[in-house]
């Protein structure tokens, strides 16, 4: 059985995906969060899930800039919605949740990529987040 944090990340990817394809209106976030919490009551780390969504939504423009710099040969608009949801989530965790080891962030993103997408998405996501880890956590990556 998946950990409650992994399930929180799964929910976060699904909510971010829904939020993105729904137009990325911040006013929709609360209802999406509450709906998912009702659906998966007791199955996930609810506080972590809420923190993930609220964190990504609050800083998504900055997150997108970081992702865009990590993939200079590809336009952000060309990245699929599920890939982008996973990248945004992983980027935010690398940037803002320093207590979570970067290898855990990368492994979780890779696992989510395998769950929600086909090849070559997992390799792409892993490569982007690896570049971001080197930028956002250089000391930890070198250690």
VEXDREN-2710 file (C-alpha; in Angstrom, 1 decimal):
% VEXDREN-2710
k/r/px/py/pz
1/UNK/0.0/0.0/0.0
2/UNK/1.2/3.5/-0.9
3/UNK/2.3/5.8/1.9
4/UNK/0.0/8.6/3.0
5/UNK/2.5/11.1/1.6
6/UNK/2.6/9.3/-1.8
7/UNK/-1.2/9.3/-1.9
8/UNK/-1.1/13.0/-1.1
9/UNK/1.2/13.5/-4.1
10/UNK/-1.1/11.4/-6.3
11/UNK/-4.1/13.6/-5.2
12/UNK/-2.0/16.7/-5.8
13/UNK/-1.1/15.7/-9.3
14/UNK/-4.8/15.0/-10.1
15/UNK/-5.9/18.3/-8.6
16/UNK/-3.2/20.3/-10.3
17/UNK/-4.1/18.6/-13.6
18/UNK/-7.8/19.5/-13.1
19/UNK/-6.9/23.0/-12.1
20/UNK/-4.6/23.4/-15.2
21/UNK/-7.1/22.1/-17.7
22/UNK/-9.9/24.1/-16.0
23/UNK/-8.2/27.4/-16.8
24/UNK/-5.9/27.8/-13.7
25/UNK/-8.3/30.0/-11.8
26/UNK/-7.2/30.4/-8.2
27/UNK/-10.8/30.7/-7.2
28/UNK/-11.3/27.0/-8.1
29/UNK/-8.5/25.7/-5.9
30/UNK/-10.4/25.6/-2.6
31/UNK/-13.3/23.5/-4.0
32/UNK/-10.9/21.1/-5.8
33/UNK/-8.9/20.6/-2.5
34/UNK/-12.1/20.0/-0.4
35/UNK/-13.5/17.7/-3.0
36/UNK/-10.4/15.5/-3.0
37/UNK/-10.2/15.5/0.8
38/UNK/-13.8/14.2/1.0
39/UNK/-13.1/11.5/-1.6
40/UNK/-9.9/10.2/0.0
41/UNK/-10.6/10.9/3.7
42/UNK/-8.1/9.1/5.9
43/UNK/-6.2/7.7/2.9
44/UNK/-3.6/10.5/2.6
45/UNK/-1.6/13.0/4.5
46/UNK/-4.3/15.7/4.2
47/UNK/-2.1/18.5/5.6
48/UNK/0.7/17.7/3.2
49/UNK/-1.7/17.5/0.3
50/UNK/-3.2/20.9/1.1
51/UNK/0.3/22.3/1.5
52/UNK/1.4/20.9/-1.9
53/UNK/-1.6/22.4/-3.8
54/UNK/-1.6/25.8/-2.1
55/UNK/2.2/26.0/-2.5
56/UNK/2.2/25.2/-6.2
57/UNK/-0.7/27.5/-6.9
58/UNK/0.7/30.4/-5.0
59/UNK/4.1/30.2/-6.8
60/UNK/3.2/28.6/-10.1
61/UNK/4.6/31.5/-12.2
62/UNK/7.9/31.3/-10.5
63/UNK/7.8/27.5/-10.7
64/UNK/7.1/27.7/-14.4
65/UNK/10.1/30.0/-14.9
66/UNK/12.3/27.5/-13.1
67/UNK/11.0/24.6/-15.3
68/UNK/11.3/26.7/-18.4
69/UNK/15.0/27.4/-17.7
70/UNK/15.5/23.6/-17.1
71/UNK/14.1/22.8/-20.6
72/UNK/15.5/25.5/-22.8
73/UNK/14.9/23.6/-26.0
74/UNK/11.2/23.0/-25.4
75/UNK/8.4/25.5/-24.9
76/UNK/6.5/25.2/-21.7
77/UNK/3.3/25.2/-23.7
78/UNK/4.4/22.0/-25.4
79/UNK/4.6/20.1/-22.2
80/UNK/1.5/17.9/-21.6
81/UNK/-0.8/18.8/-18.7
82/UNK/0.0/15.7/-16.6
83/UNK/3.8/16.1/-17.2
84/UNK/3.5/19.7/-16.1
85/UNK/1.5/18.9/-13.0
86/UNK/4.2/16.4/-11.9
87/UNK/7.0/18.8/-12.8
88/UNK/5.3/21.7/-10.9
89/UNK/4.8/19.5/-7.9
90/UNK/8.4/18.1/-7.9
91/UNK/9.9/21.6/-8.5
92/UNK/7.9/23.1/-5.6
93/UNK/9.0/20.2/-3.3
94/UNK/12.7/20.7/-4.3
95/UNK/12.4/24.4/-3.8
96/UNK/10.2/24.7/-0.7
97/UNK/10.3/21.4/1.2
98/UNK/14.0/21.2/2.1
99/UNK/13.3/18.6/4.8
100/UNK/12.3/16.1/2.0
101/UNK/15.5/14.7/0.5
102/UNK/15.9/15.6/-3.1
103/UNK/16.3/11.9/-4.0
104/UNK/12.8/11.2/-2.5
105/UNK/11.4/14.1/-4.5
106/UNK/12.9/12.7/-7.7
107/UNK/11.8/9.1/-6.9
108/UNK/8.3/10.2/-6.1
109/UNK/8.0/12.2/-9.3
110/UNK/9.4/9.3/-11.3
111/UNK/6.9/6.9/-9.7
112/UNK/4.0/9.3/-10.4
113/UNK/5.2/9.6/-14.1
114/UNK/5.0/5.9/-14.4
115/UNK/1.6/5.8/-12.9
116/UNK/0.1/8.6/-15.0
117/UNK/2.0/8.6/-18.3
118/UNK/3.8/6.4/-20.8
119/UNK/7.4/6.6/-22.1
120/UNK/9.2/8.9/-22.6
121/UNK/7.5/11.0/-19.9
122/UNK/9.2/9.4/-16.9
123/UNK/12.7/10.0/-18.4
124/UNK/11.8/13.6/-19.3
125/UNK/10.4/14.4/-15.9
126/UNK/13.4/12.8/-14.2
127/UNK/15.8/14.7/-16.3
128/UNK/14.1/18.1/-15.7
129/UNK/13.9/17.5/-12.0
130/UNK/17.5/16.3/-11.8
131/UNK/18.6/19.6/-13.4
132/UNK/16.4/21.6/-11.0
133/UNK/17.8/19.7/-8.0
134/UNK/21.3/20.7/-9.1
135/UNK/20.2/24.3/-9.3
136/UNK/18.0/24.4/-6.2
137/UNK/19.9/22.1/-3.9
138/UNK/23.5/22.1/-5.1
139/UNK/25.1/21.3/-1.7
140/UNK/22.7/18.3/-1.1
141/UNK/23.2/17.0/-4.7
142/UNK/27.0/17.2/-4.4
143/UNK/27.1/15.4/-1.0
END
